[in-house]
Amino acid sequence: MTDSNLNFWGLLVVPVGVSICFGVGLLVWLRDEIRAGSKENEKDPP
């Protein structure tokens, strides 16, 4: 394989691997953060 092929596969495979490893956890964290923010808004009416 040439260096250009390795660069192509690195750019393609690394983001896919990172999204597989951390994607679910990040989605769960983001969902919890949004829910916590909406609960704070309900508790403190203007």
FILO-305463 format. One line per field, with one value per residue: residue number from 1; residue in one letter; chain; x, y, z of N, C-alpha, C in turn. Coordinates in pm, 1 decimal, padded with zeros to 6 digits. Example, Ala and Ser with C-alpha at 12.3 -4.5 7.8 and 13.67 -1.06 7.14 Angstrom:
2
num <- c(1:2) .
residu <- c(A:S) .
chaine <- c(A:A) .
nx <- c(01319.0:01285.0) .
ny <- c(-00569.0:-00225.0) .
nz <- c(00780.0:00708.0) .
cax <- c(01230.0:01367.0) .
cay <- c(-00450.0:-00106.0) .
caz <- c(00780.0:00714.0) .
cx <- c(01320.0:01290.0) .
cy <- c(-00330.0:00003.0) .
cz <- c(00780.0:00787.0) .
END
This chain:
46
num <- c(1:2:3:4:5:6:7:8:9:10:11:12:13:14:15:16:17:18:19:20:21:22:23:24:25:26:27:28:29:30:31:32:33:34:35:36:37:38:39:40:41:42:43:44:45:46) .
residu <- c(M:T:D:S:N:L:N:F:W:G:L:L:V:V:P:V:G:V:S:I:C:F:G:V:G:L:L:V:W:L:R:D:E:I:R:A:G:S:K:E:N:E:K:D:P:P) .
chaine <- c(A:A:A:A:A:A:A:A:A:A:A:A:A:A:A:A:A:A:A:A:A:A:A:A:A:A:A:A:A:A:A:A:A:A:A:A:A:A:A:A:A:A:A:A:A:A) .
nx <- c(00084.7:00044.8:00147.3:-00058.1:-00284.8:-00295.0:-00342.3:-00597.8:-00752.6:-00713.6:-00838.6:-01096.4:-01163.0:-01099.5:-01280.3:-01520.4:-01472.2:-01438.4:-01692.1:-01843.9:-01743.3:-01778.7:-02015.2:-02275.1:-02260.5:-02217.4:-02458.5:-02641.6:-02549.8:-02594.0:-02872.8:-02948.5:-02846.7:-03003.8:-03256.5:-03216.9:-03177.6:-03428.4:-03584.1:-03485.3:-03573.0:-03846.4:-03875.4:-03805.8:-03999.0:-04033.9) .
ny <- c(-00118.6:00221.1:00542.6:00725.2:00564.0:00465.2:00702.1:00764.8:00544.1:00577.1:00822.6:00748.6:00523.5:00578.9:00788.7:00642.1:00426.7:00564.2:00678.1:00446.5:00347.8:00558.2:00686.1:00602.8:00644.1:00922.6:01012.3:00928.8:01081.6:01341.7:01338.4:01316.3:01557.7:01745.2:01680.0:01741.1:02016.2:02101.4:02032.4:02204.5:02444.5:02419.9:02424.7:02683.6:02930.2:03229.8) .
nz <- c(00000.0:-00070.4:00062.8:00018.6:00000.5:00261.9:00400.6:00303.3:00397.9:00670.5:00716.8:00659.1:00821.2:01091.8:01197.8:01179.6:01353.0:01596.3:01624.8:01654.1:01895.0:02086.2:02024.2:02113.8:02390.1:02394.6:02285.0:02483.2:02699.5:02597.6:02570.6:02842.4:02941.2:02805.2:02903.9:03175.5:03160.9:03071.5:03289.0:03484.5:03381.8:03415.1:03692.5:03777.7:03724.1:03531.3) .
cax <- c(00000.0:00120.2:00109.9:-00187.1:-00388.2:-00304.2:-00408.0:-00739.7:-00817.4:-00711.8:-00942.7:-01226.8:-01190.5:-01087.8:-01406.5:-01621.0:-01440.8:-01465.6:-01837.2:-01895.1:-01703.2:-01824.8:-02138.1:-02390.0:-02239.9:-02238.4:-02601.5:-02706.5:-02511.0:-02662.2:-03014.3:-02961.7:-02821.7:-03121.2:-03364.8:-03185.5:-03200.4:-03571.9:-03638.1:-03447.5:-03659.3:-03980.4:-03873.2:-03789.7:-04075.7:-03991.4) .
cay <- c(00000.0:00346.1:00634.8:00788.2:00467.9:00461.7:00826.0:00751.6:00450.5:00636.7:00925.3:00685.0:00423.8:00632.1:00847.0:00536.7:00354.5:00650.9:00690.7:00320.1:00332.6:00664.0:00747.6:00571.4:00714.3:01066.1:01035.5:00915.4:01199.2:01458.6:01326.0:01347.9:01700.7:01818.4:01658.1:01815.3:02157.2:02128.6:02022.7:02327.1:02551.9:02402.0:02456.5:02826.9:03012.4:03370.7) .
caz <- c(00000.0:-00072.7:00170.4:-00010.0:00036.9:00407.8:00442.6:00269.7:00489.8:00803.3:00722.6:00649.0:00924.6:01227.8:01245.5:01194.9:01475.7:01710.8:01640.3:01706.1:02035.2:02175.3:01975.7:02198.6:02516.6:02374.0:02266.5:02613.0:02777.3:02543.2:02606.4:02984.5:02958.9:02755.2:03000.2:03297.7:03131.7:03064.1:03425.0:03553.4:03332.2:03472.7:03834.6:03799.6:03630.0:03533.1) .
cx <- c(00088.5:00073.2:-00025.4:-00302.5:-00405.8:-00371.7:-00558.1:-00810.3:-00818.7:-00821.2:-01082.4:-01259.1:-01188.5:-01217.6:-01517.4:-01597.0:-01471.0:-01615.8:-01898.8:-01864.5:-01773.8:-01960.3:-02256.7:-02378.9:-02263.7:-02386.3:-02677.3:-02675.7:-02585.9:-02810.8:-03036.5:-02940.2:-02942.5:-03237.5:-03340.8:-03209.3:-03348.1:-03635.6:-03604.0:-03537.3:-03800.2:-03983.9:-03871.7:-03871.7:-04032.7:-04089.1) .
cy <- c(00123.9:00435.9:00699.8:00693.3:00462.0:00587.6:00818.1:00661.4:00504.7:00740.3:00864.6:00600.7:00483.9:00699.3:00743.1:00459.8:00436.7:00663.7:00561.6:00308.4:00433.1:00722.5:00725.3:00644.8:00863.6:01098.3:01026.7:01037.5:01323.6:01455.6:01363.7:01496.2:01782.8:01801.9:01736.0:01964.6:02190.1:02119.2:02148.4:02443.4:02540.5:02443.5:02605.5:02907.5:03157.5:03462.0) .
cz <- c(00000.0:00040.7:00145.1:00023.0:00187.8:00460.1:00417.4:00369.8:00631.5:00819.1:00719.6:00772.7:01065.2:01274.2:01264.2:01323.9:01599.8:01732.4:01692.6:01855.2:02126.0:02137.4:02067.4:02331.5:02503.8:02354.4:02398.6:02700.1:02729.2:02577.8:02753.1:03011.3:02913.9:02852.3:03128.8:03277.3:03126.7:03202.5:03504.8:03509.9:03390.4:03619.1:03860.9:03699.2:03639.8:03603.3) .
END
